[in-house]
Amino acid sequence: MRRFFFILVLLVSVLPLSGQSCYAVAYSDGVAAYNEGKYALAKDYFEIAESCPDRPLSNDLASWISKCQAAQEEAARQAEAARRQAGTGRKEDNRICVGNVCFDMVYVEGGSFVMGASVDYGKGGVERELPFRSAKVGDFWIGRCEVTQGLWKAVVGQDPEIRIGPIGDDYPMEFWVWDDVELFVSRLNALTGKAFRVPTEAEWEFAAKGGKKSKGYQYSGSDDVNTVAWYNGNSPGYHSMRVGQKQPNELGIYDMSGNLYEWCSDVCWREVVIFDDLENPGSTIEMEYVYRILKGGSYWDSAEKCRISARIPSDPGYRNSAPALRLVLER
């Protein structure tokens, strides 16, 4: 508005010297500014021209003003995209929307890393985190936050089944059994035309460690669990918290330590001993069903279980309050 009045005062002061009409000067300067890509300035000139007393009644400037506004918004959008890309030092993050619910996927440049307990063993690490070993992952995108209840509703078309904990669109979706995961991912892919999936344990751990920007933290983003995780030492209630409330890790990813466990696609088998004959006991070993890996710890766990290397097996058909879902995208 201040610029508008400055231009108006300038026009009034120079018009007597130029001998040109108010409308002619404002209109020609507006066209020149528009052609130079100065859309905000051009819009000011056209608005002045619209208010000039000598404006031709047949000349409607509304279309010019509308064009300036649209060009200004497009320029702002392109500038924001360039700012985000330059600011992160990586490929532009993907923002994906389903209806009016949007979520961000963070780009992770692939690489090699040490997977498992490593130096964490002895700091709460347990045998299932060993042996630590070299692993390698390719490039991928991973969810900045866990899948929320709002996104579940947008994709599945119904309220989530919540038995414990708060209900709200910005809270993580809980109680995922593997059938829920498959239903959600298949519908999301159908709606977006993309190929979302569940992360492998290696992808999850690499992203939690900060990828190639890793600073070697014990938790995802810090050695101070309180800054990055909701766990039993700081959770204000016996329930999950809104996503993205704690400090993110080196890649800008939230809640990979604490809040809720997260599914990985990796499987391990449960061996069940079955006695064929109780009077003449002999046994056979059968694979009863598949366990899948959960990572990240939760709000009811100790800090040790929120370490990046911590892992537990879980029955994919057992519904409890632990598992959440974080998406991965390859293309």
Buried (B, 14 or more C-beta within 10 A) or exposed (E): EEEBEEBBEEBEEEBEEEEBBBBBBBBEBBBEBBEEEBBBBBBBBBBBBBEBEEBEEEEEBEEBBEBBEEBBEEEEEEEEEEEEBEEBEBEEBBEBEBEEBEBBBBBBBBBEBBBBBBEBBEEBBBEBBEEBEEBEBEEBBBBBBBBBBBBBBBBBEEEBEBEEBBEEEBBBBBBBBBEBBEBBBEBBBEEBEBEBBBBBBBBBBBBBBBBBBBEEBBBBBBEEBBEBBBBBBBBEEEBBBBBBEBBBBBBBBBBBBBBBBBBBBBEEEEEEEEEEEEEEEEEEEEEEEBBBBBBBBBBBBBBBBBBBBBBBBBBBEEBBBBBBBBBBBEE
